[in-house]
């Protein structure tokens, strides 16, 4: 079992990687806005998934901040990607 210090480092690393993954949507948003439309299904599924994880992290008896902050960009950027893909 990992002790508290290593669990915290693992949480920080996982949060950073999750945010980096969702920042990749910025490139798809840019392509959508310049007329090279991408598919909206994957970002929509990601936005719904991240929304569920945000609610889960928020409503735990002890809020899970790494989980919350790791998924919040997925909600925002996923929805922006969906909107720009449909316009």
N, C-alpha and C positions, 0 to 999 in steps of 0.2 A: 504494500500500500504506500502511496506517495505521501510524504508529509506535507504540511500546510504550505511551506515555502515553494516546493516543487509544483504543487497543484496550482498555486498562484501564477508561477512562471508559465506553466502549461496553458492556463486560461488566457494570459496576456498574449502568448504566441498564437493561440487559436483565434483570438479576437483580431489580431493584426492580419492574419492570413485570410480570415473571412472578409474583412473590410477590403483587402486588396482584391479579392475575388469579385466583389460587387463593384469595385471601381472600374473594372473592365467594361461595365455597362456604359460608361462615359463615351467610349469609342463607338459603341453601337448607336447611342443617342446622336452623336455627331454625324455618323453615317446616315441615320434616319432623317436628320434635318437637312442634309445636303442632297437628298433624293434617292439614296441607296437604301431602300427600306429593308429591314430585317424582319424575321419572324417574331410574333408577339407572344407565342405560346410559352416558350421557356422562361422569359422574364416574368410573365404572369404567374406561372407556377412557382417561381422563386419568390415573388412578392407575397403570394398567399402563404407559402411555407414560412417565410421570415416573419410575417404578421402573427402567425400562430406561435412561433417561438418567442416573439416579443411579449405577447400576452402571457405566455407561460412564465417567462422570466419576471415580468412585472408583478404578477399576482401570486408568486410563491410567498410563503410566510416570511422568508428572508430573501429579498430580491437578489437575483443572480445578475449582477451588473456586467460581467464579461459576456454572458449569453445575450443580454439585452443590447449591448453596444455592438456586438458582432453581427446582429441581425437587423438592426435599425437601418443601416445603409441599404440593405437588400430590399426593404420595404419601399424606401424613397426612390432609389435608383431603378428598381424593378418597375414601379408604377410609371415613372417618367419614360422609361424605355418602351413600355406598352403603349403609352399615349402617343409618343413620337412615331412608333411603328404603324399606328392606325391612322395617323393624320396624313 
